[in-house]
Amino acid sequence: MHTSTGSGNSSISTVVTTRGKWVRAEPVAALYAQGKVRHAIGLTALEDEMCAFGVDGISDGHSPDRVDALVWAVSELNAPARPRPRVRSLGDPAIPPWSVMSVFR
């Protein structure tokens, strides 16, 4: 996944699919079944598309763009946290003092 940040606080991620829509949607459907995903008011177009989504990956004869975006978003939000890079200082307990002292000898 590639993320780029535009102006403001929003970002756009481009993705490449390797599996079909139905297969990608299955883990997200399980989160719905567990009650872990809820919708805000005003997403009727998304909900209509979800109701029409079939095993062939088509929704009312067209590609379900809203459902596809929802699946990618929920998958990304549910992904395990990635460790962030750290910068260690000389006072970091992960760096033993003897290793720093040997550099100055």
C-alpha positions in Angstrom: 0.0 0.0 0.0 1.3 3.4 -0.9 0.1 6.4 1.1 0.6 10.0 0.1 -0.6 13.1 2.0 -2.2 15.9 0.2 -3.0 19.3 1.7 -4.7 19.2 5.0 -4.9 16.1 7.2 -6.2 13.6 4.6 -4.2 11.0 2.8 -4.7 8.9 -0.2 -3.6 5.3 -0.5 -3.2 3.4 -3.7 -3.5 -0.4 -3.5 -3.1 -3.3 -5.9 -5.5 -6.2 -5.6 -4.3 -9.8 -5.5 -7.5 -11.5 -4.5 -11.1 -11.2 -5.6 -13.5 -8.7 -3.9 -15.6 -11.5 -2.2 -12.4 -13.0 -0.7 -11.2 -9.6 0.5 -14.6 -8.9 2.0 -14.9 -12.1 4.1 -12.7 -10.9 7.1 -14.6 -7.6 7.1 -17.9 -9.4 7.0 -16.8 -11.4 10.1 -16.1 -8.1 11.9 -19.6 -7.0 11.1 -21.0 -10.4 12.4 -19.0 -9.8 15.7 -20.5 -6.4 16.1 -17.2 -4.7 15.7 -18.2 -2.4 12.8 -21.0 0.2 12.8 -22.1 2.8 10.4 -22.7 6.5 10.9 -26.0 8.0 9.7 -26.1 9.0 6.1 -24.4 6.0 4.4 -27.5 4.7 2.7 -25.8 4.4 -0.8 -23.0 2.2 0.8 -25.6 0.1 2.6 -27.6 -0.4 -0.5 -24.5 -1.5 -2.4 -23.6 -3.9 0.4 -27.1 -5.5 0.3 -26.7 -6.0 -3.5 -23.1 -7.3 -3.3 -23.0 -10.9 -4.7 -20.5 -13.7 -4.7 -19.5 -12.7 -8.3 -18.2 -9.4 -6.8 -20.9 -7.4 -8.6 -23.5 -5.1 -7.1 -26.6 -4.4 -9.2 -24.6 -5.1 -12.4 -21.6 -2.8 -11.6 -18.4 -2.9 -9.6 -19.2 -2.1 -5.9 -16.8 0.9 -5.4 -18.2 1.9 -2.1 -18.0 -1.6 -0.7 -14.5 -2.0 -2.1 -13.4 1.2 -0.4 -15.0 0.1 2.9 -13.2 -3.3 2.8 -9.8 -1.6 2.3 -10.5 1.0 5.0 -11.7 -1.5 7.6 -8.9 -3.9 6.7 -6.3 -1.1 7.2 -7.9 0.0 10.5 -8.0 -3.5 11.8 -4.4 -4.4 10.7 -1.8 -5.0 13.5 0.1 -1.9 14.5 3.4 -1.5 12.7 6.3 -0.5 14.9 7.5 3.0 14.3 11.1 3.9 13.7 12.9 5.1 16.9 15.9 7.3 17.4 17.9 6.3 20.4 19.8 8.8 22.6 22.8 8.2 24.7 20.5 8.1 27.7 18.3 5.3 26.3 18.3 2.2 28.6 18.4 0.0 25.5 22.0 1.2 24.9 24.2 -0.1 27.7 26.6 2.6 29.0 29.6 0.4 28.6 29.0 0.2 24.8 29.0 4.0 24.6 32.1 4.3 26.7 34.0 1.9 24.5 33.5 4.3 21.5 35.4 7.1 23.3 38.5 5.0 24.3 
